C-alpha cells in the first residue's frame, strides 16, 4: 500500500522522486528490522523462512536493499556455516541449505566451494 501511495500518479513531481521516497521509507522503517532479524534470528542451515519471506516481499523490496541484504548478511552467514560444516557429524546435507540460494546468489556462492 505504501509503495503504491508513494509511487502513485500526481503525488510527487517525478517518478525518480517517488522511487527515492519509497526507498527512504524502506531504509528507515523496514530495512533495519529486517537486517537485525536476519542477523540474529535466521540460521543458514534453515534457508526456507528467509527465502519464503524474500519471495513474498519480492515486489516490495527495492532491488538495492535486497542485494545489500544478500551480500552483507546472507552470504557471510552462509560462508560461516560452510566453514563450520563438519560432514561427518552434520544431520542436514549441505546441499539442502546451499542450493536454495543459487538463484539469488549465483556465482557468489563460489566462495564456498574450496571448503566444500
C-alpha distances in whole Angstrom, upper triangle without the diagonal:
4,5,5,6,9,10,10,14,16,14,16,20,19,17,18,17,14,14,16,14,11,14,15,12,13,16,17,15,14,17,20,19,18,22,24,23,24,27,28,27,27,30,31,33,30,28,26,23,22,22,20,17,18,18,15,13,14,12,10,13,15,18,20,19,19,23,23,22,25,27,28,27,27,30,32,32,33,36,37,37,39,41,42,42,45,46,49,47,43,42,39,40,38,37,35,33,33,33,29,28,30,28,26,29,31,34,33,34,38,38,39,41,44,44,43
4,5,5,6,8,9,13,15,12,14,17,17,15,16,15,11,11,13,10,8,11,12,9,10,13,14,12,12,15,17,17,17,20,22,22,23,26,27,26,26,30,31,33,30,28,26,24,22,23,21,18,18,18,16,13,15,12,9,12,13,16,18,17,18,21,21,21,23,26,26,25,26,29,31,31,32,35,36,36,38,40,41,41,45,46,49,47,43,43,39,40,39,38,35,33,33,33,30,28,30,28,25,28,31,34,32,34,37,37,38,41,44,43,43
4,5,5,6,8,12,14,12,13,16,15,12,13,13,9,9,11,9,6,9,11,9,9,13,14,13,12,14,18,18,17,20,22,22,23,25,27,27,26,29,30,32,30,27,26,24,21,21,20,17,16,17,15,12,13,10,7,10,10,14,15,15,16,19,19,19,22,24,24,24,25,27,30,30,31,33,35,35,37,39,40,40,44,45,48,46,43,42,39,39,37,36,34,32,32,31,28,27,28,25,23,26,28,31,30,31,35,35,36,39,42,41,41
4,6,5,5,9,12,10,12,15,14,12,14,14,10,11,13,11,9,13,14,13,13,17,18,16,16,18,21,22,21,23,26,25,26,29,31,30,29,32,33,35,33,30,28,26,24,24,22,20,19,19,17,14,15,11,10,13,13,16,18,18,19,22,23,23,25,27,28,28,28,31,33,33,34,37,38,38,40,42,43,43,47,47,51,49,45,45,41,42,40,38,36,34,34,34,30,29,30,27,25,28,31,33,33,34,38,38,39,42,45,45,44
4,6,5,9,10,8,10,14,14,12,14,13,9,11,13,10,9,13,14,12,13,17,17,16,16,19,22,22,22,24,26,26,27,30,32,31,31,34,35,37,35,32,31,28,26,27,25,22,22,22,19,17,18,15,12,15,15,19,20,20,21,24,25,25,27,29,29,29,30,33,35,35,36,39,40,40,42,44,45,46,49,50,53,51,48,47,44,44,43,41,39,37,37,37,33,32,33,30,28,31,34,36,35,37,40,41,41,44,47,47,46
4,6,9,10,7,8,11,11,10,11,9,6,8,9,7,6,10,11,9,11,14,15,14,15,17,20,21,21,23,25,26,26,29,31,31,30,34,34,37,35,32,31,28,26,26,25,22,21,22,20,17,17,14,12,14,13,17,18,17,19,22,22,23,25,27,27,28,29,31,33,33,35,37,38,39,41,43,44,45,48,49,52,51,47,47,43,44,42,41,39,37,36,36,33,31,32,30,27,29,32,35,33,35,38,39,40,43,45,45,45
4,7,9,7,8,11,9,7,9,9,5,6,9,8,7,10,12,12,13,16,17,17,17,19,22,23,22,24,27,27,27,30,32,32,31,34,34,37,35,32,31,29,26,26,25,23,21,21,20,17,17,13,12,14,12,15,17,17,19,21,22,23,25,27,28,28,29,31,33,34,35,37,39,39,41,43,44,45,48,49,52,51,47,47,43,44,41,40,38,36,36,35,32,30,31,28,26,28,31,33,32,34,37,38,39,42,45,45,45
4,6,6,8,11,10,9,12,11,8,10,13,11,11,14,16,15,16,19,20,20,20,22,25,26,25,27,30,30,30,33,35,35,34,37,37,40,37,34,33,31,29,29,27,25,24,23,22,19,19,15,14,17,16,19,21,21,22,25,26,26,28,30,31,32,32,34,37,37,38,40,42,42,44,46,47,48,51,52,55,54,50,49,46,46,44,43,41,39,39,38,35,33,34,31,29,32,34,36,36,38,41,41,43,45,48,48,48
4,6,8,9,9,9,12,12,9,12,15,13,14,17,18,18,19,22,23,23,24,25,28,29,29,31,33,34,34,37,39,38,38,41,41,43,41,38,36,35,33,32,31,29,27,27,25,23,22,18,18,20,19,21,23,24,25,27,29,30,31,33,34,35,35,37,40,40,41,43,45,46,47,49,51,51,55,55,58,57,53,53,49,50,47,46,44,42,42,41,38,36,37,33,32,34,36,39,38,40,43,44,45,48,51,51,51
4,6,7,9,10,13,11,10,13,15,14,15,18,19,18,21,23,24,24,25,26,29,30,30,32,35,35,36,38,40,40,40,43,43,46,44,40,39,37,35,35,34,31,30,30,28,25,25,22,20,22,21,24,25,26,27,30,30,31,34,35,36,37,37,39,42,42,43,46,47,48,49,51,53,53,57,58,61,60,56,55,52,52,50,49,47,45,44,44,41,39,40,36,34,37,39,41,40,43,46,46,48,50,53,53,53
4,7,9,9,12,10,8,11,13,11,12,15,15,15,18,20,20,20,22,23,26,27,27,29,32,32,33,35,37,37,37,40,41,44,41,38,37,35,33,33,32,29,28,28,26,23,24,20,19,20,19,22,23,23,25,28,28,29,32,33,33,34,35,37,39,40,41,43,45,46,47,49,50,51,55,56,59,57,54,53,50,51,48,47,46,43,43,42,39,37,38,35,33,35,38,40,39,41,44,45,46,49,51,51,51
4,6,7,9,7,6,10,10,9,11,14,14,15,17,19,20,20,22,23,26,27,27,29,31,32,33,35,37,37,37,40,41,44,42,39,38,36,33,33,33,30,28,29,27,24,24,21,19,20,18,21,22,22,25,27,27,28,31,32,32,33,34,36,38,39,41,42,44,45,47,48,50,51,54,55,59,57,54,54,50,51,48,47,46,43,42,42,39,37,38,35,33,35,37,39,38,40,43,43,45,47,50,50,51
4,7,9,7,8,11,12,12,14,16,16,18,20,21,22,23,25,26,28,30,30,31,34,35,35,37,40,40,40,43,43,46,44,41,40,39,36,36,35,32,31,31,30,27,26,23,22,23,20,22,23,24,26,28,28,30,32,33,34,35,36,38,40,41,42,44,46,47,48,50,52,52,56,57,61,59,56,56,53,53,50,49,48,45,44,44,41,39,39,36,34,36,38,39,38,41,44,44,46,49,51,52,52
4,5,5,7,9,10,11,13,14,15,17,19,20,21,23,24,24,27,29,28,30,32,34,34,35,38,39,38,41,40,43,42,38,38,36,34,33,33,30,28,29,28,25,24,21,20,20,18,19,20,21,24,25,26,28,29,30,31,33,34,35,37,39,40,41,43,44,45,47,49,50,54,54,58,57,53,53,50,50,47,46,45,42,41,41,38,36,36,33,31,33,34,36,35,38,40,41,43,45,48,49,49
4,5,5,6,9,10,11,12,14,15,16,18,20,21,21,22,25,27,26,27,30,31,31,33,35,36,35,38,37,40,38,35,34,33,30,30,29,27,25,25,24,21,20,17,16,17,14,16,17,19,21,22,23,25,26,27,28,30,31,32,34,36,36,38,40,41,42,44,46,47,50,51,54,54,50,50,46,46,44,42,41,39,38,37,34,32,32,29,27,29,31,33,32,35,37,38,40,42,45,46,46
4,5,5,6,9,10,11,12,14,15,16,18,20,20,20,23,25,25,25,28,30,29,31,34,34,33,36,36,39,37,34,34,33,29,29,29,27,24,25,25,21,20,18,16,16,13,15,15,17,19,20,20,23,25,25,26,28,29,30,32,34,35,36,38,39,40,42,44,45,49,49,53,52,49,49,45,45,42,41,40,38,36,36,34,31,31,29,26,28,29,31,30,33,35,36,38,40,43,43,44
4,5,5,6,9,10,10,12,14,15,16,18,19,19,22,24,24,25,28,29,29,31,33,34,34,37,36,40,38,35,35,33,30,30,30,27,25,26,25,22,21,19,17,17,14,16,16,17,20,21,21,23,26,26,27,28,30,31,33,34,36,37,39,40,42,43,45,46,50,51,54,53,50,50,46,46,44,43,42,39,38,38,35,33,33,31,28,30,32,33,32,35,37,38,39,42,44,45,45
4,5,5,6,9,10,11,12,14,16,16,17,18,21,23,22,24,26,27,28,30,32,32,32,35,35,38,36,33,32,31,28,28,27,25,23,24,22,19,19,16,14,15,12,15,16,16,19,20,21,22,25,26,26,27,29,30,32,33,35,36,38,39,41,42,44,45,48,49,53,51,48,48,45,45,42,41,40,37,36,36,33,31,32,29,27,28,31,33,32,34,37,37,39,41,44,44,44
4,5,5,6,8,10,10,12,14,15,15,16,19,21,20,21,24,25,25,27,29,30,29,32,32,35,33,30,29,28,25,25,25,22,20,21,20,17,16,13,12,12,9,11,12,13,15,17,17,19,21,22,23,24,25,27,29,30,31,33,35,36,37,39,40,41,45,46,49,48,45,45,41,41,39,37,36,34,33,33,30,27,28,26,23,25,27,29,28,30,33,33,35,38,40,41,41
4,5,5,6,9,10,10,12,14,15,15,17,20,19,20,23,24,24,26,28,29,29,32,32,35,34,31,31,29,26,26,26,23,21,23,22,18,18,16,14,13,10,13,12,13,16,17,17,19,21,22,22,23,25,27,28,29,31,32,34,35,37,38,40,41,45,46,49,48,45,45,42,42,39,38,37,35,34,34,31,29,30,27,24,26,28,30,28,31,33,33,35,38,40,41,41
4,5,5,6,9,10,11,12,13,14,17,19,19,20,22,24,24,26,28,29,29,32,32,36,34,31,31,28,26,26,26,23,21,23,22,18,18,16,13,13,11,15,14,14,17,19,18,20,23,24,23,24,26,28,29,30,32,34,35,36,38,40,41,42,46,47,50,49,46,46,43,43,40,40,38,35,35,35,32,30,31,29,26,27,30,32,30,33,36,36,37,40,42,42,43
4,5,5,6,8,10,10,11,12,15,16,16,18,20,21,22,24,26,26,26,29,29,32,30,28,27,25,22,23,22,19,18,19,18,14,15,13,10,10,8,12,12,12,14,17,16,17,20,21,21,22,23,26,27,28,30,32,33,34,36,37,39,39,43,44,47,46,43,42,39,40,37,36,35,32,32,32,29,27,28,26,23,25,28,30,28,30,33,33,35,38,40,40,40
4,5,5,6,9,10,10,10,13,15,14,15,18,19,19,21,24,24,24,27,27,30,29,26,26,24,21,21,22,19,17,19,18,14,14,13,10,9,7,10,9,9,12,14,13,14,17,18,18,19,21,23,24,25,27,29,30,31,33,34,36,37,41,42,45,44,40,41,37,38,35,34,33,30,30,30,27,25,26,24,21,22,25,27,25,27,30,30,32,35,37,37,37
4,5,5,6,8,10,10,12,14,15,15,18,20,20,21,24,25,25,28,29,32,30,28,28,26,23,24,24,21,19,22,21,17,17,16,13,12,10,13,12,11,14,16,15,16,19,20,19,20,22,24,25,26,28,30,31,32,34,36,37,38,42,43,47,45,42,42,39,40,37,37,35,32,32,33,30,27,29,27,24,25,28,30,27,30,33,32,34,37,39,39,39
4,5,5,6,8,9,11,13,13,15,17,18,19,21,23,23,24,27,28,31,29,27,27,24,21,23,23,19,18,20,19,15,16,15,12,11,11,14,14,12,15,17,16,16,20,21,20,21,22,25,26,26,29,31,31,32,35,36,37,38,42,43,46,45,41,41,38,39,37,36,35,32,32,32,29,27,29,27,24,26,29,31,29,31,34,33,34,38,40,39,40
4,6,5,5,6,9,10,10,12,14,15,16,18,20,20,20,24,24,28,26,23,23,21,18,19,19,16,14,17,16,12,13,13,9,8,8,11,11,9,11,14,13,13,16,18,17,17,19,21,23,23,25,27,28,29,31,33,33,35,38,40,43,41,38,38,35,35,33,33,31,28,28,29,26,23,26,24,20,22,25,27,25,27,30,30,31,34,36,36,36
4,6,6,5,7,10,10,10,13,15,15,16,19,20,20,23,24,27,26,24,24,22,19,20,21,17,16,19,18,15,16,16,12,10,9,12,10,8,11,13,11,12,15,16,15,16,18,20,21,22,24,26,26,28,30,31,32,34,37,39,42,40,37,38,35,35,33,33,31,28,28,29,26,24,26,24,21,22,25,27,24,26,29,28,30,33,35,34,35
4,6,7,7,9,11,12,13,15,16,17,19,20,21,25,26,29,28,26,26,23,20,22,23,19,18,21,20,17,18,18,15,13,13,16,14,12,15,17,15,15,18,19,17,18,20,23,23,23,26,28,28,29,32,33,34,35,39,41,44,42,39,39,36,38,35,35,34,30,30,32,29,27,29,28,24,25,29,30,28,29,32,31,32,36,38,37,38
4,6,7,7,9,11,12,13,15,17,18,19,20,23,25,28,26,24,24,21,19,21,21,17,17,20,18,15,17,17,13,12,13,16,16,13,15,18,16,15,19,20,18,18,20,23,24,23,26,28,28,29,32,33,33,35,38,40,43,41,38,38,35,36,34,34,32,29,30,31,28,26,29,27,24,25,29,31,28,30,33,32,33,36,38,37,38
4,6,6,6,9,10,11,12,14,16,16,16,20,21,24,22,20,20,17,15,17,17,13,13,16,14,11,14,14,11,10,11,14,14,10,12,15,13,12,15,18,16,15,17,20,21,21,23,25,25,26,29,30,31,32,35,37,40,38,34,34,32,33,31,31,29,26,26,27,24,22,25,24,20,22,25,28,25,26,30,29,30,33,35,34,34
4,5,5,6,8,10,10,12,14,15,15,18,19,23,21,19,20,17,14,16,17,13,12,16,15,12,14,15,12,9,10,12,11,8,9,12,10,9,12,14,13,12,14,17,18,18,20,22,22,23,26,27,28,29,33,35,38,36,33,33,30,31,29,29,27,24,24,25,23,20,23,22,18,19,23,25,22,23,27,26,26,30,32,31,32
4,5,5,6,8,10,10,12,14,15,18,19,23,22,20,21,18,15,18,19,15,15,19,18,15,17,19,15,13,14,16,14,11,12,14,12,10,14,15,13,12,15,18,17,17,20,22,22,23,26,27,27,29,32,34,37,35,32,33,30,31,29,30,28,25,25,27,24,22,25,24,21,21,25,27,24,25,28,26,27,31,32,31,32
4,5,5,6,9,10,10,11,13,16,18,21,20,18,19,15,13,16,17,13,14,17,16,14,17,18,15,13,15,17,16,13,14,16,14,12,15,17,15,13,15,18,18,17,20,22,22,22,26,27,27,28,32,33,36,34,31,31,28,30,28,29,27,23,24,26,23,22,25,24,21,22,26,28,25,25,29,27,27,31,33,31,32
4,6,5,6,9,10,10,10,14,15,18,17,15,15,13,10,13,14,10,10,14,14,11,14,16,13,11,13,14,14,10,10,13,12,9,12,14,12,10,12,15,16,15,17,20,20,20,23,25,25,26,29,31,34,32,28,28,26,27,25,25,23,20,21,22,20,18,21,20,17,18,22,24,21,22,26,25,24,28,30,29,29
4,5,5,6,9,10,10,13,14,18,17,15,16,14,11,14,15,13,12,16,16,14,16,18,15,13,14,15,14,10,10,12,10,7,10,12,9,7,10,13,13,12,15,17,17,18,21,22,22,24,27,29,32,30,27,28,25,26,24,25,23,20,20,22,20,17,20,20,17,17,21,23,19,20,23,22,22,26,28,26,27
4,6,5,6,8,9,13,15,18,17,16,18,15,13,16,17,14,15,19,19,17,19,21,18,16,18,19,17,14,14,16,13,10,13,15,12,9,12,15,14,13,16,18,17,18,21,22,22,24,27,29,32,30,27,27,25,27,25,26,24,21,21,24,22,20,23,23,20,20,24,25,22,22,26,24,24,27,29,27,28
4,5,5,5,7,10,13,16,14,14,14,11,10,13,14,12,13,16,16,15,17,20,18,16,18,19,18,15,14,16,15,11,13,15,13,10,11,15,15,13,15,18,17,17,21,22,21,23,26,28,30,28,25,25,23,25,23,24,22,18,20,22,20,18,22,22,19,20,23,25,22,22,26,24,23,27,29,27,27
4,6,6,5,8,10,13,12,11,12,10,8,11,13,11,11,15,15,14,16,19,17,15,17,17,17,13,12,14,12,9,10,12,10,7,8,11,11,9,12,15,14,14,17,19,19,20,23,25,28,25,22,23,20,22,20,21,19,15,16,19,16,15,18,19,16,16,20,22,19,18,22,20,20,23,25,23,24
4,6,6,8,10,13,13,13,15,13,11,14,16,14,15,18,19,18,19,22,20,18,19,19,18,15,14,15,13,10,11,12,10,6,8,11,10,8,11,13,12,13,16,17,17,19,22,24,27,25,22,23,21,22,20,21,20,17,17,20,18,16,20,21,18,17,21,22,19,18,22,20,19,23,24,22,23
4,6,8,11,14,13,14,16,13,12,16,17,16,17,20,20,20,21,24,22,20,22,22,21,18,17,19,17,13,15,16,13,10,12,14,13,11,14,16,14,14,18,19,18,19,22,25,27,24,22,22,21,23,21,23,21,18,19,22,20,19,23,24,21,21,24,25,22,21,25,23,22,25,27,24,25
4,7,10,12,11,12,13,10,10,14,15,13,15,18,18,18,20,23,22,20,22,23,22,19,18,19,18,14,15,17,15,12,12,15,14,11,14,17,15,14,18,19,18,19,22,24,26,23,20,20,19,21,20,21,19,16,18,20,18,18,21,22,20,20,24,25,23,21,25,23,22,25,27,25,25
4,7,9,8,8,10,8,7,10,12,11,13,15,16,16,18,21,20,18,21,21,21,17,16,17,16,12,13,15,14,10,9,12,12,9,11,14,13,12,15,17,16,17,20,21,24,21,18,18,16,18,16,18,16,12,14,17,15,14,18,19,16,17,20,22,20,18,22,20,19,22,24,22,22
4,5,5,7,10,9,9,12,14,14,15,17,19,19,20,24,23,21,23,23,23,20,18,19,18,14,14,16,15,11,9,12,12,8,9,12,11,9,12,14,13,13,16,18,20,18,15,15,13,15,13,15,13,10,12,15,14,13,17,19,17,17,19,21,19,17,20,19,16,20,21,19,18
4,5,6,9,10,9,11,14,14,15,17,19,19,20,23,23,21,23,22,22,19,17,17,17,14,12,14,13,10,8,9,10,6,5,9,9,6,9,12,11,11,14,15,18,17,13,14,11,12,10,12,10,7,8,12,11,10,14,16,14,14,16,18,15,13,16,15,13,16,18,16,15
4,6,9,11,11,12,14,16,16,18,20,21,22,26,26,24,26,25,25,23,20,20,20,17,15,17,17,14,11,12,13,9,8,11,11,7,9,12,11,10,13,13,16,14,10,10,8,9,8,10,8,5,8,11,11,11,14,17,16,16,18,19,18,15,17,17,14,16,18,16,14
4,6,7,8,10,11,13,14,15,17,19,19,23,23,22,24,23,24,22,19,20,20,17,15,18,18,14,12,14,15,11,10,14,14,11,13,16,15,14,16,16,19,17,13,12,9,11,11,11,9,6,10,12,10,11,15,16,16,16,18,21,19,16,20,19,17,19,22,19,18
4,6,6,6,9,10,11,12,14,16,16,20,20,18,21,20,21,19,16,17,17,14,12,15,16,13,10,12,14,11,10,13,14,12,13,17,16,15,18,18,21,20,16,15,12,13,11,11,8,6,8,10,7,8,12,13,12,13,15,18,16,14,18,18,16,18,21,19,18
4,6,5,6,8,10,10,12,14,15,18,19,18,21,20,22,20,16,18,19,16,14,18,19,15,12,15,17,14,13,17,18,15,17,20,20,19,21,21,24,22,18,17,13,15,14,13,10,8,11,11,8,10,13,14,13,15,17,20,19,17,21,21,19,22,25,23,21
4,6,5,6,9,10,11,12,14,17,17,16,20,20,21,18,15,18,18,15,14,18,18,15,12,16,17,15,14,18,19,17,19,22,21,20,23,23,26,24,20,19,16,18,17,17,14,11,14,15,12,12,16,16,15,17,19,22,21,19,23,23,21,24,27,25,24
4,5,5,6,8,10,10,12,15,15,13,16,16,17,15,12,14,15,11,11,14,14,11,9,13,15,12,13,16,17,16,18,21,20,20,23,24,27,25,21,20,17,18,17,17,14,11,13,14,11,10,14,14,12,14,17,20,18,17,21,21,19,22,25,24,23
4,5,5,6,9,10,10,14,14,13,16,15,17,15,12,14,15,12,11,15,16,13,10,13,16,14,13,17,18,17,18,21,22,21,24,24,27,26,22,21,17,18,16,15,13,11,12,12,8,8,11,11,9,12,15,18,17,16,19,20,19,21,25,24,22
4,5,5,6,9,10,13,14,13,17,17,19,17,14,16,18,15,14,18,19,16,14,17,19,17,17,21,22,20,22,25,25,24,27,27,29,28,24,23,19,20,19,18,15,14,15,15,11,12,15,13,12,15,18,21,20,20,23,24,23,25,28,27,25
4,5,5,6,8,11,11,11,14,15,17,14,12,15,16,13,13,17,17,15,13,16,19,17,17,21,22,20,22,25,25,25,28,29,31,30,26,25,22,23,21,20,18,16,17,17,13,13,16,15,13,16,19,22,21,20,24,25,24,26,29,28,27
4,5,5,6,9,9,8,11,11,13,11,8,11,13,10,10,14,15,13,12,15,17,16,16,20,21,20,22,25,25,25,28,29,32,30,27,26,22,23,21,20,18,16,16,16,12,11,14,12,10,13,16,19,18,18,22,22,22,25,28,27,26
4,6,5,8,10,10,13,13,16,14,11,14,16,14,13,17,18,17,15,17,20,19,19,22,24,22,24,27,27,27,30,30,33,31,28,27,23,23,22,20,18,16,17,16,12,12,14,12,11,14,16,20,19,19,23,24,24,26,29,29,27
4,6,8,9,10,13,14,17,15,13,16,18,15,16,19,20,19,17,20,23,21,21,25,26,25,27,30,30,29,32,32,35,34,30,29,25,26,25,23,21,19,20,19,15,15,18,15,14,18,20,24,23,23,26,27,27,29,33,32,30
4,6,5,6,10,11,14,12,10,13,15,13,14,17,18,17,16,19,22,21,21,24,26,25,27,30,30,30,33,34,37,35,31,30,27,28,26,25,23,20,21,21,17,16,18,16,14,17,20,23,22,23,26,27,27,29,33,32,31
4,6,6,8,9,12,11,9,12,14,13,13,16,18,17,16,18,21,21,21,24,26,25,26,29,30,30,33,33,37,35,32,31,27,27,26,24,22,20,20,19,16,15,16,13,11,15,17,21,20,21,24,25,25,28,31,31,30
4,6,8,9,13,12,11,14,16,15,16,19,21,20,19,21,24,24,24,27,29,29,30,33,34,34,37,37,40,39,35,35,31,31,29,27,26,24,24,23,19,18,19,16,15,18,20,23,23,24,27,28,29,31,34,34,33
4,6,9,12,10,10,13,15,14,16,18,19,19,19,21,24,24,24,27,29,29,30,33,34,34,37,38,41,39,36,35,32,32,30,29,27,25,25,24,21,19,21,18,16,19,22,25,24,25,28,29,29,32,35,35,34
4,6,8,7,6,10,11,10,12,15,16,15,15,18,20,20,21,24,25,26,27,30,31,31,35,35,39,37,34,33,30,30,28,27,25,23,22,22,19,17,19,16,14,16,19,22,20,22,25,26,26,29,32,32,31
4,6,5,6,9,10,11,13,14,15,16,17,18,21,22,22,25,26,27,28,31,32,33,36,37,40,39,36,36,32,32,30,29,28,25,24,24,21,19,20,17,14,16,19,21,20,22,25,26,27,29,32,32,32
4,5,5,6,9,10,11,12,14,15,15,16,19,20,21,22,25,25,26,28,30,31,34,35,38,38,34,34,31,30,28,26,26,23,22,21,19,16,17,15,12,13,16,18,17,19,22,23,24,26,29,30,30
4,5,5,6,9,10,10,12,14,14,15,17,19,20,21,23,25,26,27,29,30,34,35,38,38,34,35,32,31,28,27,27,24,22,23,21,17,18,16,13,14,16,18,16,19,22,22,23,26,28,29,29
4,5,5,6,9,10,10,11,12,14,16,17,18,20,22,23,24,26,28,29,32,33,37,36,32,33,30,30,27,26,25,22,21,22,20,17,18,17,13,14,17,19,17,19,22,22,23,26,28,28,29
4,5,5,6,9,10,10,10,12,15,15,16,18,20,21,22,24,26,26,30,31,34,33,30,30,27,27,24,23,22,19,18,18,16,13,15,13,10,11,14,16,15,16,20,20,21,23,26,26,26
4,5,5,6,8,10,10,10,13,15,15,16,19,20,21,23,25,25,29,30,33,33,29,30,27,26,23,22,22,19,17,18,16,13,14,13,9,9,12,14,12,14,17,17,18,21,24,24,24
4,5,5,6,8,9,10,12,13,15,16,18,19,20,22,24,25,29,30,33,32,30,30,27,27,24,24,23,20,19,20,18,15,16,16,12,11,15,16,13,15,18,17,19,22,24,24,25
4,6,5,5,6,9,10,11,13,14,16,17,19,20,22,23,26,28,31,30,27,27,24,25,22,21,21,17,16,18,16,13,15,15,11,11,15,16,13,15,18,17,18,21,23,23,23
4,6,6,5,6,9,10,10,12,14,15,16,18,20,20,24,25,29,28,25,25,22,22,19,18,18,15,13,14,13,10,11,11,8,7,11,13,10,11,14,14,15,18,20,20,20
4,6,6,5,7,10,10,11,13,15,16,17,19,20,24,25,29,28,25,27,24,23,20,20,20,17,15,16,16,12,13,14,10,8,11,12,9,11,13,12,14,17,19,19,20
4,6,6,6,9,11,11,12,15,16,17,19,20,24,26,29,28,25,27,24,24,21,21,21,18,16,19,18,14,16,17,13,12,15,15,12,13,16,14,15,19,20,20,21
4,6,6,6,9,10,11,12,14,16,17,18,22,24,27,26,23,24,21,22,19,19,19,15,15,17,16,13,15,16,13,12,15,16,13,13,16,15,15,19,20,19,20
4,6,5,6,9,10,11,12,14,15,16,20,21,25,23,20,21,18,18,15,16,15,12,11,13,12,9,12,13,10,9,13,14,11,11,14,13,13,16,18,17,18
4,5,5,6,9,10,10,12,14,15,19,20,23,23,20,21,19,18,15,15,16,12,10,13,12,9,11,13,10,8,11,11,8,8,11,9,10,13,15,14,15
4,5,5,6,9,10,10,12,14,18,20,23,22,20,22,19,19,16,17,17,14,12,15,16,13,15,17,14,12,14,14,11,10,13,10,10,14,15,14,15
4,5,5,6,9,10,11,12,16,18,21,20,17,18,16,17,14,15,15,11,11,14,14,12,15,17,14,13,16,16,13,12,14,12,11,15,16,14,15
4,5,5,6,9,10,10,14,15,19,18,15,17,14,14,10,12,12,9,8,11,11,9,12,14,13,11,13,14,11,9,11,10,8,12,14,12,12
4,5,5,6,9,10,13,15,18,18,16,18,16,15,12,13,15,12,10,13,14,12,14,17,15,12,14,13,10,8,10,7,6,10,11,9,10
4,5,5,6,9,12,15,17,17,15,17,16,16,13,15,16,13,12,16,17,15,17,20,18,15,17,17,14,12,14,11,9,13,13,11,12
4,5,5,6,10,12,15,14,11,14,12,12,9,12,13,10,10,14,15,14,16,19,18,16,17,18,15,12,14,12,10,13,13,10,11
4,5,5,8,10,13,13,11,14,12,11,8,11,12,10,9,12,14,13,15,18,17,15,16,16,14,10,12,10,7,9,10,7,7
4,6,8,11,14,14,13,16,15,14,11,14,16,14,13,16,18,17,18,21,20,18,19,18,15,13,13,11,8,10,10,6,8
4,6,10,12,11,10,13,13,13,11,15,16,14,14,17,19,18,20,23,22,20,21,21,18,16,17,14,11,14,13,9,11
4,6,9,9,7,10,10,10,8,12,13,11,12,15,17,17,18,22,21,19,20,20,18,15,16,14,11,12,12,9,8
4,5,6,6,10,10,10,10,13,14,14,14,17,20,20,21,25,25,23,23,23,22,18,19,17,14,14,14,10,10
4,6,5,9,9,8,8,11,13,13,14,16,19,20,20,24,25,23,23,23,22,18,18,18,14,14,14,11,9
4,6,9,11,10,12,15,16,17,17,20,22,23,24,28,28,27,27,27,26,22,22,21,18,18,17,14,13
4,7,9,10,12,15,15,16,17,20,22,23,24,28,28,27,27,27,26,23,23,22,19,19,19,16,14
4,6,7,8,12,12,12,14,16,18,19,21,24,24,23,24,25,24,20,21,20,17,17,18,15,13
4,6,9,12,11,12,14,16,17,19,21,24,25,24,25,26,25,21,23,23,19,20,21,18,16
4,6,9,7,8,11,13,14,16,18,20,21,21,21,23,22,18,20,20,17,18,19,17,14
4,6,6,8,9,11,12,14,16,19,20,19,19,20,20,16,18,18,14,15,17,14,11
4,5,6,6,8,11,12,13,16,17,16,16,17,16,13,14,14,11,11,14,11,9
4,5,5,5,8,10,10,14,15,14,14,15,15,12,13,15,11,12,15,13,10
4,6,6,7,10,11,14,15,15,15,17,17,14,16,17,14,15,18,16,13
4,6,6,8,10,13,13,13,14,16,15,12,15,15,12,14,17,15,13
4,6,6,7,11,11,10,11,12,12,8,11,12,9,11,14,13,11
4,5,5,8,10,10,10,12,12,9,12,14,11,12,16,15,13
4,6,7,8,9,10,13,13,11,14,16,14,15,19,18,16
4,6,5,6,7,10,10,8,12,13,12,14,17,17,15
4,5,5,5,8,9,7,10,12,12,13,16,17,15
4,6,6,9,11,10,13,15,15,16,20,21,19
4,6,9,9,10,13,15,15,17,20,20,19
4,6,5,6,9,11,12,13,17,17,17
4,5,6,8,11,11,12,16,17,16
4,5,5,8,10,10,13,15,15
4,5,6,8,10,13,14,14
4,5,6,7,10,11,11
4,5,5,8,10,10
4,6,7,8,10
4,6,6,6
4,5,5
4,6
4
